Amino acid sequence: MTLVKVRERLALAAAVLLLAATAVAVLPGDQGAAEPVAAKSKVSFWLTIGHNNDGESQLIDAGTGLEDYGGVARFASLIKRAEDEALARRNGGFILLNAGDNFLAGAEFNASLEKGVPFYDSIALNRMGFAAMGIGNHEFDFGPKVFAKFIKGFDPDVPFVSANLNVKNEPSLARLARQGRIVKRVVVREQGHEIGIVGITTPDLPFISSPGDVTVNPVRKSVQKQIDKLTAQGVQIIITVSQLQSIEEDIALGPKLTGVDIMISGGGNELLADPDDGDLLIPGDEDPANIYGSYPQWTTDADGREVPVVTTSGDYRYLGQLVAGFNDRGRLVKVNDADSKPLRVSSLVNPDGVKAASFIQKNVVVPLQAALAEMSANIVATSEVDLEGRRDPGVRTQETNEGNLIADALLWKATELAGDFGAPTPDIAIQNGGGIRNNSLIPAGDISELEVFNMVPFANFVVIVPNVSPQTLKELLENAVSALPTADGRFAQIAGFEFTYDINGTAQVIDENGNITTPGTRILDVTLDDSTQIIVNGVVEPGAPNVNIATIDFSARGGDQYPFGGAPFISLLTTYFDATLDYIVDELGALITAADYPEGGEGRITET
C-alpha cells in the first residue's frame, strides 16, 4: 500500500493547513470518524520509535567501499542522538525496538563463537537500550544452544519476544523463558504511557533454520491472543515486531488483526525512503530500483483502522525512526511525516554523521577488525576467473561457477571420507544456494581464507544420504526449482550430474509438514556424469539406479523443504567450509582455473 499523503491533503485540507507548521499528517483511518477531525487528531503523546532489523553480524561497517557507513559503534551513537531529539519534543517519548535476525554465520560471528559468551553482537546490542528484541530465523542457524548463549550476553531485563514460538522442549531456552527472558509479549512504560510489544517469528522457521525442538504456532491466532491480553490489561498502545521474511507479509497480516497500532517488519531487507523529501541515503541506495517504497507503508486492520508498517534494509545501515502521535485515549492519530524516515548511519565525513561510541568501538569493532585482518592476510589460492556468489541473479536462481566449486568440494570430500565412516561412495552432490553466503562477485586473483569462509560460513556438516531412489531424486530437484523465478535458498548447485527444467511446468508444493501436496512437473531430464539417464522427458527411466547423495546436514534434515522424507544419513564430521578449503588447496593445487570453472557455469543446469 502506498503512502496516503496526497489523499490526506485532499480529504483533510483544513486539518493539514492547521497542522502544516509541524509537518504532521492526519491518519487516513480518522477520515470517517464520527467526532470532529480536529478534536480526534489532538496529540497528547508523541512517541518516537527507533527500530532496526536484520543486523546479521555486520558489525564493523557497511562493507568494502562503504567503510564510512554502518557499523554498530556509529549505530549506537545515532540512537542516542535520536533519543535526545525525541525527548526534547513536547510530550515526547522514545523507545527502541528490534525485529530479529541479529546474527548470521560469517567471519564476524565466527570470531564471536571463538571468543565465547558474551558474543560481540550481544555486547554491542546490549549497550543500545532496546525495550524488546525480536526473534528471527537466523537466531537458530547454529541451533537453540547458541541462541541461548547469545541471549545470556544481555542484561537480564532485556526481553526477547515471540508470540508464536514454544521453547518448552529445548532446555537451554526453556530455562530462559522461565526466567522471563523469552516472552510472548512485554509491556514497557515511557513517559507515563504503557506500550505493549508482541513478537512474531516466521512460520517457515523449521525449513530455513535449525530450531531443534522449538515449535512454531500459527501466527494470526498467537498474535491476536497476546494483543487481546494486553488490551484486557488496559494497555492502549500496541506494537508488533516481526520476522515474517518480507514487509508484504506484515501488510497481509494487518487485516487479520485487531488492536494493533504499529507494525515493525523484518526479514525482507526492504529500504523505505523518500529521497525527494530530503531523506539522506547511503551511496548507491539512491537508485529508485533499490527503494521499496515510502516510509512508512500502510495496512488496514480488521476494524478498518490504518496501521503504519515500517522496516529497514538491515546491516546497521539505517536506524528507522517513526514519530507517532497518540491522543489521550491512546489511539494513533498522526504520523509526523517530516521526522519519520530512515536515518543513515554515517561517520563524521558527512554533516549528518556521528562519532563511534567508544566502548563498542574498543570492545567490539577493534577486536573484530583484528580477527578479520588475520584471515584476510592468509592467502590460500589464486583464481583465474571471477567467482559468482551473488544471490540474484546468482546462486539462488541459476548455475554459477562458485556454486559448482562448492558442490564439487562436497562430492570430493565425501568420496574421500566415505570409507572411513562405512558409507557408500557418493554419486552426486547437492548444495542449497541458501548455504552460499558471500553474496558477492569475487574477482580473479588471490583468494584468502576469509573469502572462502564467507562463501560457506555455517556449521553445516558434510553428509551422505545413501540409496536415494530416482523418484525421490526427482522430487528433490523439483523442490530446488519450485520457487523460480523468485530467488530462494532452495535452488541447488550440483555436482556429478546435470539436469534440465522448464519453468513453465507446474511448481512442486510442499506443506508445512513436509508433505508434497502438488507434484512438480518442471524437471525434464537428469543425467549422471557417466551418461546414465535417470529422468527423460519428465519420466523416471525404467531401471534407473538409486544414487548416493553428498549434501549438508541442513538439507538432509529437510531444510529449505528438501523432501528427503526423514531418510537416514551418515555424517562425515567435517564442515562444508573445511571441505571447500581442502578441495581448493589440496585437490585443485590452490589454483581455480577458468577451464574448470568458467564464468556462467558449464551447463550442469539448463532451462529449456
N, C-alpha and C positions, 0 to 999 in steps of 0.2 A: 504494500500500500504506500502511495507517495505521500509527501508532506501536504498538509492542508492549508498552507499559508494563504494561497490565493482564494480558496473557498471561504476561509475565515474572514478575509477582508471584505469579501462581497456580502456575506451573510451577517457580519457583525461590525459593519463600518463604524457605527457610533462608538462601540466599545473599543475598537482598535484605535480610533482617534483619541479617545480618552486616555489610552494606555501607551500611546506612541512614544512618550518620553522615556519609558522604561523598556521599550522594545519587547513587550510581552505579548504572547499570542493567547487568546482565549480558546480553551479546548473545544473542539467541534462537538463533543458529546453534550455540551451545555446549550446548543442551539435550540433544541426542542424542549427545554426545561420550562416548567410551569411558572416558576417565580422569575422576576426580572433578572436579566443577564448581569447587570451591574452589581446587584446585591449578591447573586450567587458567585460571581467571579472575584469577590473581595478576598485577598490573600491575607491570612493571619500567620502563616508559617512558610518561609522559603527553605526548602530542603535541597541542598546540593549533594548529588550522589556522584562520587568518584568511583569509577569501575574499571576493571580490566578482566581479561580472559586470555587463555592460551599463551601464557608466558613461556612455557615449553623450554625452560632452561637456557633461554637466550640472554644470559646474564651480563655479558661483558659490553656488547654494543649491538648495533643493528646489522653488522656483517661487513664484509670486505667492501671498501669504498664508502661505507656509511659509518665510519668509526665515531663521527661526531654526533651520532643519533642513537637513541635507545640506550639500553643498559640499566640495570636495576639501581645503581647508585644515583644516577640522574633522575630515574623514575621516582625514587623516594623523595628527592628534593622537590620535584614538581608536585607531588601530593601535598607536601607541606605548604607550598605556595597557594595551591588551590584551596586548601582548608582555611588558611588565613583570610583569603579573599571572601570565602563563603561566610565565615563568622563575622566579617565586618559588615555584611549586608544586614539591613534592618530586619529583625525577626528571622535571622538566618541560622541554619544549622548545616552540619556536614556529616556524612557517613561514607565509608569506603567499603565497597563490596567486590567480591571476586567470583568469577563464573567457571573456575576449574581449568583443568589441563595445565597444571602449574609446573610439571617437569616432564622431560622427554629424554629418551635414550639418545646418547650422543657423547661427545668427548667431555663436555662440561659436566653432565650428570655423572659420567663415569668417574670424574675426579671426586664428586661427592660420595660415590659408593666406596671409593678407595679411602677417603677421609673418614667416613663414618658419621654417626649422629653427633651434632646436627648437620644435615646436608647444607651445602652452600645456598641452595634455593630456600630452605627453611630459615636460615639466618637472615637473608635479605627480606623475605616476605614478613617475617615475624616483627621486623622493625617498623613496618609501614602503618600499622594500626587498623587492620581490616576488622570490620564488625562481623563478617562472616565469610567463610571460604567455601566455594563450590567444589563439587567432586565430579571430575570428568573421567573419560575412559583411559587417558594416559596415566592417571594416578595408579592404575592397576597393571601397567605394562610389565612390571617386574614382579607382579604378584602382590597379594594383600600384605605380606610381611614387610616389604619395602615401603609400601604406602603407610603402614603403621609407624615405621621409623621416621618417615617424612613428617608425620603429624607430631611425633614426640619432640621434634626440634622446635616446636612452637610453645609459647606460654600456654598454660592450661586453660586460660579464659578465652582463647581464640577458637570458636566453634566451626566445625566442618558440617555442612548441611546438605542433606538429600532426603526428600520426602519418600522416594520410591526405591531406596536401597534397603535391603535387610542383611545386616552383617553378623547376625547372631551365631551363624555356623562357622565363622572364621575367628578363632580365639584371639588373635592379636588385635583385631578390630572390635570384636565384641567387648573386650576389656575397655577400650577407649570409649565405646558407646555407653557402657555402664558409668564411666567417669564423666559423662556429659560432654565429651569432646567431639563425638559424632552424633548429630541430632537430625531430626526431620525438619525442625523449624526453630527459630530463635527470635526473641523479642529484644530489641535494643532501645535505649532511651536517648533521645537527643533533644536538648533544649526543652525538656518537659513533655516531649511527644513520644509515644510508643510506636515503634516501627517493627512490623513483623517481616521476617525473611524466611522464604521457603525455597529449598534447593531442589533441583531436578537433574537426574543423570540419564543419559541416553539409554533407551531400552535395547540398543544394539550392543551393549557392553559385553555380553558373553561371546560375541562374534568378532569383536575388533580389539579385545584386550584379554587379560588373564586374571579374572576376578576370583578364581578359586571357587569357594563355596558361598560367595556373596551372591544373593539373588536380587533380581530386578522386578519390581512390581509395576502394574500398569500405571502409566503417567497420569492421565487425567484424574482417575479416581483417587490416587495417592495424594496428588497436589491439592485437589479440592477439599479433601478431608482435613488437611492441615490449614488451609485457608479458613475453613469453617470453624476450626478450633480457635484460631486467632480471633476471628470475629466474635465468637462466643465469649472470649476473654475481654472484649471491649477494645481490641486493637483496631485502629481505624486506617492506618497506612500499611499496605501490604505490598511487598516486592518479591518477585521470583528471580532467582539466579539459576541459569540452566546451562547444561552442556548437551544440547539436543542435536549438535552437529551442523546446524545452519539456522540463520535467523528466520528462514521460511517456516521452520518447524515451530518456532515460538509464535509467529504470526498466525499459523494454523491452529495452535493450541488455544490462543486467546478466546475465540468464540465459544469454546467448550468450558470456560471457567467463569465463575462469578466472584467478585470481591477483590480482584487483583487490580492494583493501581499502576504498577510499572513492571516491565519485564526486561531483565538483563540477560542477553543471549551470549552463548559461547560455542565454540566448535567450528564455526564457519569461516572465521578469519575475514569477515567482510569489513571493508572500510566504509563507514558512513561519514560523509563530509559535504560541506557546501563551500568549495573554494571560491565561487563567485561572491560569497558573502564575507570573504576575508579569512576563511579557515586556513591556517598555516599547515602545510603538509611536508612530509619527508621527501626529499628529491626523488623523483620517479613516480611518486604516488599521485602527482597532479594529473597524470594521464586519465581522461574520463573512463578508459577501459578498466582502470584499477579501482574505481569508486562504485560501490554497490548502489548507493542512493544517499539521500539526505539524512541528516541527523536531527531528530530521531525518525524512525519509521513508526507506523501506527497499525494497530489492530483494533478490533471491537470485541468486547466481552459478551457473554450470553445475555446480559441485560441491555445491550446496546450502547454501553459507555465506551468512549475512545480510550485506548491504552497505548502509551508510548512504548516502543521497543527499541533498545539500544544495544550496541556491541562495539568492539574494537577489532583491529586487524591482528592483535596479539604481538608476541615477542617484545613486549615492553617498549613498543614504538610510540604508543599513544596512551594517554590517560583519558578515558571517557568522562565527560562532565555533563550531567543532566541537572538543570536547575528547575525544580518543580515547585509550584505554588499550591498550597492546600488551604482550604477555607477552615472556619472554626469547627466544622463537623468532620474534619479530616478527609475531605473529598478533594481529589486533584482537579483543579480548575484552570490552571495556567501552566504553560511552559515558557520560560524565558528564552526566546529564540536567539538573542544576541549572545548569551553566555553559554548556551547548551551546544556543545561541539566536542570534537576530539582535540585534545591538547597534545601537540607533538612533543616528544622527549628529545631535547637538543642540548648540546654543550653551549658554552658561552660564546661560541663563534657567531651565534645568531642573537639578535636582541631579545627574543623570547626564551633564550637558553637559561639553564640553571647550572649551578656548581654541583658536582657529585657529592653525595652525602659521605662524609669522611669515614664513618665507621664501616659502612657497607663497602666503600672503595677499598679500605685496608683489609677487611676480613673476608671479602668475597671476590671482588674483581681482581685484585692484585695476585692472590694465590692461583686463581683460575688462569690468568694470563701466563703465569709461570708454567703451569702444568701443560697448557696447550702449546706453548713455545717449545717445550721439550719434545712433544710428539711431532710437531711440525718440522723440527730440525732433523728428525730421524727419517732420512730418505731411504725408501725400501725398494723402489723400482723406477723405471722410466717407461713412459708410454709414447708410442709413435703417433697416436691418434687421440683426438678429443673423446672423452668418455661421457656418454649421455646418461645422466642420472636425474634429470628433471622429471617432474611428475606428469605434466600435461602441456604439450604432447611429450610423451616420455614413458617412463617405466610403468605408469598406471593405465596406459592406453595402447601401447604398441611395443614390438620388439625393439630393444636397444642394445648397443654393444656392451654397455656396463651391465645390463641385465643378463646378457649371455655370459659375461665373465663370471658373475656371481653364481649363476646356475651351473656353469662348468665346474666351478670350485666345489659346489655341493656334491656333484657326481664324482669328481676326482677323489675328494676326501672320503666320501662314503665307500667308494671302491677300495681305497687304501686300508680302511679300518674294518671293513665288514667281517673279515675272517677272525679278527681279534675278539669280536663280540658274538660269534656264532651266527652271524646274519648272512643272508644271501647277497650276492653281488648285485648292486642296483643296475637296472637297465636305463632308467631315465631320471631326471631331476626336475622338480617344480619349485620355484621360488616366487612367493607372492610379491607383487610390486610394492605393497604397503610396507614390506620389511626392508626396502631400499630407501634410505632416509636422507641422503645428502642434498637432494633437490637442487642440483647444480650441474652445469656442464664443466667437467674437469678438463682443463686444457692439456694438450700434449706437452710432454716434458717430465720433469721429476715428479714422482708420486711419493708423498710422505705417509708415515704411519697414521697421522691424523686424518688424511683424506680417505684412507682405506677404512678407518674406524667409522668415519661419518657415513660411509656407504651402508655399513651393516652393524649398527651400534647396539641392537637389542641383545638381551641374554637368551637368545634362541639357540637351541642345540640341534645339531645335525642328527637326523634320524632316518631309518629305513622302514618303510611300510611294505611288508612282503606280500607277494601273491595277490596283487590287485587285479580284479577281472577287467576285461575290455569294456564292459558296460559301465563299471564304476569309473574307469578312466575317462570315458566319455562324459559322465556326469561331473567329474572334477573339472574338466575343461569347459563344459557348458557353464559352470559357475564362474570360471575365470573370465569369460567374455560376456556374462549376463548383464553387467552394468553399462557396457558400452552403448553410446559414445561417451557417457559420463566417466571421468577419471575416477577409478576406485582401486583400493588396495588389493582387491581380489584378482586383478589382472595378473596373469602368470608370465614370468620369464622362465625359459625352459632349456633343457639340455638333453641330448640323446635321442631326440625325435623332432619332427616338425608337424605342424597342423595348419589347416585352412579353415576359415569360418566365414559365414555370411551374416552380416549384421542385420540384415532384413529378416532373418529367421526368428522364430519365437524364442524369447529370452527365458531361461530357466528361472523359476521362482521357488524359493525355499522359505518355509515358515519359521517362526521363532523357535520351534522345537527341533529344527534341522531336517524336517520332512520336505521332500521335493513335491510341491503341490502342482507345479506346471513343468513338465519335462521340456527341456530346451531342444531346439532344432537348428541351432546356429553352427555347431561343429559338423564339418563336412568330411574331412579326410585327416587321418592320423597315420603317420608312417615312421617307424623306428629308423635309426641311423643305419641299420644293417639291411634296410629296404623292406622289412616285414611290415605289411599293411595291417593295421588294426581296425580302422574305420574307413569305409569307402562310400562316398555319396551319402553320408549321414547314417550309415548302417554298419553295425559291427560285422566284420568279415567272419564267415564260418571258420572255425578252427583257430581263430586269433588267440595268441597265447596270453596268459596272465603276465603282469610285469611287476618288478620290484622297484619302488619309487623312493628316491632320496629327496628329502624335503627338510623342513624345520619343524620342531615340535609344536609351534604355534599353529601351523596349518594342519598337522596331523591330528590335533585335538579339536579341529573344527573351526579354527579361527578364520575370519573372512568368509565364513559359511562354507568352507570346503567340505563336501559331503563324504568324508571318509567313513562315516557311519559307525564310529567307535572301534574301527579296526585296530588290532594290536600293532604297536610299532616298537622298534629297537633303537634306543638312544645310544649314540656313539660317544657321548660325554665330551664333545668338543663343540665350541660355539661356531656359528657361521662366520663370525669375524676371523677366528683362528683359521678356519677352512679357507677363507678368501685370501688372507695374508700368506698362508703356507702355499697355496696354489700359485700365487703371483711370484713369490720368491723362489720356491723350490721347483715347481713344475715348469713355469714359464721362464725361469732363469732371470727373474727381475726385469724382463722386457716384455711389454704388451705391444704386439706388432699390429700394424694396420691390416696385414694379410689375415691374421687370426681374428681380429675384432674390428672389421671395417665400420665406418660411420653408417648408421641406418640399419645395422644388423646384417645377417647373411641369409635371410629367407627362411628362418625357422618358423615364423608365424606370418601367415599371409591372409589378407582379407580379399575375398573374391568379389 
